[in-house]
Amino acid sequence: QGQAVESGGGLVHAGGSLRLSCVASGIVFSTSTMAWYRQAPGKQRELVASILSGSATNYADSVKGRFTISRDNAKNTVYLQMNSLKPEDTATYYCKRESRIANLAFWGQGTQVIVSS
């Protein structure tokens, strides 16, 4: 079973930036679709961005133009660069290895992002 470990969360003022990292292990990372999700208190978990093995990307409308997802296959790492942060970006951010086969998909433990106004 694979594992994912996120880092890089923290407290930032509105308009600031953070870069989240997620290191995955136990999988063939280069052929995996990876994604970032977030869950704010009292809300459902939502997809923020995803990146395919060929580096094609997809973003939620709410983060387009502000967030960038990228990957470094040599380091088994996926990143989420977050710029122009807003208070509504406050959430716990989760890394996920996506798979159509349920037992091959897995989540990281999450990293908290707090954006103060």
Secondary structure, DSSP 8 states (H G I E B T S, - for coil): --EEEEE--EEEETT--EEEEEEEESS-GGG-EEEEEEE-TTS--EEEEEE-TT--EEE-TTTTTTEEEEEEGGGTEEEEEE-S--GGG-EEEEEEEE-SSGGG-EE---EEEEEE-
